[in-house]
Amino acid sequence: MDENGRPHIPTNQVVLHEDKKYYASAVEVYGEDVETLVMEEDAQPLTEPIIKSVKLRRFQAQEFDLPETVYQKEFMADFTTKPELIRNIAVAGHFGHGKTTFIDCLMEQTHTEFCRFDDKDVRYTDVLYIEQQRGCSVKATPISLLMETTRQKTYLTNVIDTPGHVNFADEATAAFRVSDGVVIVIDAHEGVMMNTERLMKAAMTEGLPITICINKIDRLIVELKLPPADAYAKLRYTIDQVNVLLK
């Protein structure tokens, strides 16, 4: 017996397996007044996880009935047999500068059934679920349109909407490889950004002609509330930045 009156148990004592006690009993844990239920078998099968992960449905939008256009579809199909009348154009720019919305405007001019409800962006070229969910382009998406020049010469234009986020810069670079020219979209309020410079340098490396599209000019009036002279100076400064980069 020890000093507290308890029997002394040697540490090297041999204990049988059925006599070992690894965990406290339910009565010792919860008390005698608590009803406990011990299940011998699992009610939940092993194939079903204990904590289910949140399932996000992945989808991709595909059209089976093409929207009505202002031209005949047979006329557009005939252009595919004339390579000299086909132009591949990449639309690039910094994130959020309005590339996808710019293509929505082209769709609205060439398709009679295309319309924007409640002044919301349709984002016609964002066909992936994650693009619609996050509101940004992830993959470069081409779309074919018939566009006229100022001399009423019609070309089949394959417009490629490229992502503006720097993490998806490889999609824009791949689009430059198959393009005949590039349209650089620049926000009139934010001006030339870091990714804008990178895209322009990539286009110059590929030897592509560059067209500058200054977008969101209304921000100069609505948000900055600039007078006409200051708004002109702001636009002129953006063009000067582009020319310095081209030099």
Summary of the structure (lengths in Angstrom):
residues: 247
radius of gyration: 32.9
end to end distance: 97.0
largest distance: 111.9
contacts: 592
relative contact order: 0.12
helix: 35%
strand: 17%
